[in-house]
Amino acid sequence: MALRTLESLGSLAGKRVIVRVDFNVPLKDAVITDDGRVRAALPTLNHLINQGAKVIACSHLGRPDGAPDDKYSLAPVAQRLSELLGKPVAFARDTVGESAHEAVAALEDGDVAVIENLRFNPGETAKDDAERRAFAEQLAELGDVLVSDGFGVVHRKQASVYDLAELLPSAAGFLIEKEVEVLDRLTETPERPYAVVLGGSKVSDKLGVIAHLLPRADKILVGGGMLFTFLAAQGHPVGKSLLETDQIETVRGYIQTAAERGVELILPVDAVMASGFAADADHVVAAADVLEDTAFGADGMGLDIGPATAEIFAEAIRGSRTVFWNGPMGVFEMPAFAAGTKTVAQALTEVDGLSVVGGGDSAAAVRQLGFADDQFGHISTGGGASLEFLEGKKLPGLEVLGWA
């Protein structure tokens, strides 16, 4: 079945439209450090405003323990949304209580309100179906229609994502529609050559996506902390670098499967080894097969791919027509160990075809390193959801919108 889109809802003029967005933004001292997820919601919100809908935006932020917690308040997000929309945005101090009902009742056509963090109510994430449904029913009283546009949570069976979509007429917003279109292309109809670039800290986080994309990709490039498990699987000592010993046999199986299928598995030829995990740690470049042959010996810790690897990766990326990248190449937050990630990001901007940054840390990295969103074909807003989609898993927040 096809995904239900905004068109399926008809005219929304005068309707109370609950929009489940993903405003789970990073905050430092109540200041948003990356508003990418707020900006990603603007096309859908502006469309509804222009139609004359009464817009009620709802989201989670962080992981409060089912109770109000000021450090996870959406108040700073409502303020930023007001700035981006260029109009006032009402803010309700609760989710389904008196403040929320008053804010919604005061809305005129084209107005916007943000209700407080959904996870301040334990029903949002409850494992118990009845408790979750009860909270969804309270949310449903606030609106006539649901537009689901928080792609970062569609892999969660939560009240505002799943149950609410069963209770109200519902459809996907523009963001989810775009995410599904792009990720479906990556799994079903990629233009070739197709390169998958995987980084981040752990192999275990990427097992499913490696297994699912191995038969589909032409090249798989491995960097980040997970590279050391691949090197260990080849018999190379890796010092005190991040290593998942319980995954070594699994990784050997991937290496063998790639060879059997003719998939080019591109592993690092060098790495940046450091004396410790610190921004000012001493560091040197070492060849991948002799990582312990530095002044640090077996105490050395790999914190980035090396320059030779970065150039090999960049060449493989630029030579591809479709590229999916998930996970930084090193500890990009520390300038001394950001070069590998920056080189890979730059190469993605030069792809003659579709380049996709797979959300999460990768999205944060490209922005922190000075790249603009429009330099890439698509930046996903959902790291975990993107990976589960690419693993071929069923995502409850999409299934309830008709996607199968």
C-alpha positions, -999 to +999 in steps of 0.1 A: +000+000+000+011+036-006+018+061+020-011+084+027+000+120+020-014+154+028-035+154-004-056+126+010-069+148+038-085+174+014-090+210+026-078+216+061-091+252+064-105+258+098-095+223+110-075+217+142-044+199+128-021+181+152+013+178+136+036+152+152+070+168+144+105+158+156+118+188+176+143+166+195+170+192+191+203+195+211+201+221+239+229+237+259+218+259+288+183+261+272+198+273+239+193+252+207+227+243+192+214+228+160+179+238+148+180+215+117+150+195+129+129+226+134+138+239+100+130+205+085+094+208+097+088+243+081+075+231+046+046+211+062+038+238+089+038+266+063+016+246+040-010+241+068-007+277+079-014+289+043-044+266+041-059+282+072-055+253+095-052+257+133-018+240+138-009+222+170+027+210+169+037+183+193+070+165+199+093+148+224+127+162+235+153+141+252+144+113+276+126+127+306+113+100+329+076+104+322+073+135+343+079+173+337+116+183+338+125+219+329+157+210+311+137+191+285+111+218+280+101+226+245+098+264+254+131+273+236+119+254+205+086+272+204+105+305+205+128+294+177+099+282+156+082+316+160+114+333+147+116+309+117+079+312+109+080+350+114+048+349+135+037+343+171+037+307+183+016+300+214+032+276+240+012+253+262+029+244+295+014+209+295+006+182+270-031+174+275-041+195+305-057+229+310-029+249+293-030+228+262-068+231+259-067+268+264-039+273+238-058+253+212-091+270+219-075+304+214-062+295+179-075+313+149-072+300+113-035+300+104-023+302+140+003+278+156+007+264+191+033+241+205+024+218+234+049+207+260+071+177+257+050+146+250+073+125+271+064+144+302+034+120+302+043+083+308+016+073+284+036+085+254+062+057+256+042+031+277+047-005+267+012-012+279-012-008+250-041+004+271-020+031+289-006+043+256-040+044+239-055+063+268-029+091+264-035+091+226-072+095+232-065+126+254-043+140+226-070+133+200-094+157+219-071+185+209-075+180+171-095+169+142-067+155+120-032+142+125-003+150+102+026+128+111+059+144+101+084+133+128+105+108+108+130+104+137+103+085+157+085+064+131+103+033+143+087+037+177+053+024+186+044+054+207+011+071+215+015+102+193+032+082+165+010+051+162-021+052+183-031+087+175-028+079+138-054+052+143-078+075+162-078+105+138-078+109+101-041+108+094-014+113+067+023+119+063+036+154+060+061+165+034+092+155+055+082+119+060+070+117+024+105+129+012+124+106+036+104+075+025+110+085-012+147+089-008+153+058+015+131+037-008+154+047-037+184+036-017+170+001-011+151-005-043+163+016-072+197+031-066+215+045-096+249+028-099+277+027-088+261+028-053+284+034-024+275+029+013+298+048+038+295+035+074+312+050+105+303+057+140+315+039+171+301+004+170+297-024+144+268-038+165+248-006+157+252-013+120+248-051+117+214-050+102+221-023+076+253-040+065+235-073+061+206-057+042+228-035+019+255-060+011+235-075-017+225-041-030+256-019-029+286-018-052+310-005-026+309-004+012+334+019+030+341+014+067+354+041+090+348+054+125+353+034+156+339+003+139+369+001+116+390-014+143+368-044+147+372-049+109+410-046+112+411-070+141+391-095+120+419-093+095+444-101+123+458-066+129+464-054+165+446-022+173+460-010+206+434+005+229+411+015+200+374+008+203+370-029+197+340-052+198+356-086+202+322-103+202+316-091+167+349-102+151+335-135+137+304-116+123+327-091+106+348-119+091+316-133+076+308-099+061+343-097+046+338-131+030+302-123+018+314-091+002+342-110-017+317-137-028+292-111-041+318-089-058+311-060-035+341-037-031+347-035+007+370-006+012+387-006+046+412+020+060+448+018+050+458+042+078+445+057+110+452+086+134+465+071+166+465+092+198+480+089+233+445+091+248+409+103+243+414+140+246+413+170+222+450+179+230+463+143+229+495+136+211+488+118+178+504+104+147+494+087+115+500+049+113+495+023+086+465+001+093+486-031+097+510-016+122+488+006+144+508-004+175+542+005+159+541+041+172+555+059+202+523+049+220+527+012+214+498-010+226+485+021+245+476+040+213+440+047+205+426+053+170+405+084+168+401+091+130+408+075+097+441+086+082+447+110+053+455+083+028+422+065+037+403+098+035+415+103-001+407+067-011+372+071+004+367+105-013+377+091-047+353+061-042+325+085-032+330+110-061+330+081-085+296+069-074+261+080-086+244+071-053+259+075-019+245+068+016+266+079+046+258+071+082+283+077+110+313+100+113+348+088+104+364+099+137+359+120+168+349+150+148+340+171+179+377+174+185+394+194+157+425+172+156+404+142+147+378+158+124+398+157+091+385+123+080+348+132+085+354+166+068+370+150+037+341+124+034+315+152+038+332+173+011+333+144-013+296+139-008+289+175-019+307+166-052+287+135-061+271+136-096+239+120-084+221+114-051+241+119-019+223+111+014+236+119+049+219+095+072+209+116+101+221+115+137+258+122+143+265+125+106+240+154+102+254+171+133+289+166+119+283+182+085+267+213+101+294+216+128+321+214+101+306+242+082+286+226+054+251+237+044+222+213+041+216+222+005+251+210-005+238+174-001+210+156-020+192+148+013+200+150+050+179+125+069+163+137+102+162+102+117+194+083+124+178+052+140+147+053+118+168+056+086+189+026+096+159+005+105+143+014+071+174+004+053+176-028+073+142-037+058+124-035+091+087-027+095+083+007+110+050+011+130+048+049+124+048+043+086+027+012+085-001+031+103+000+056+075-005+030+049+032+022+040+038-015+034 
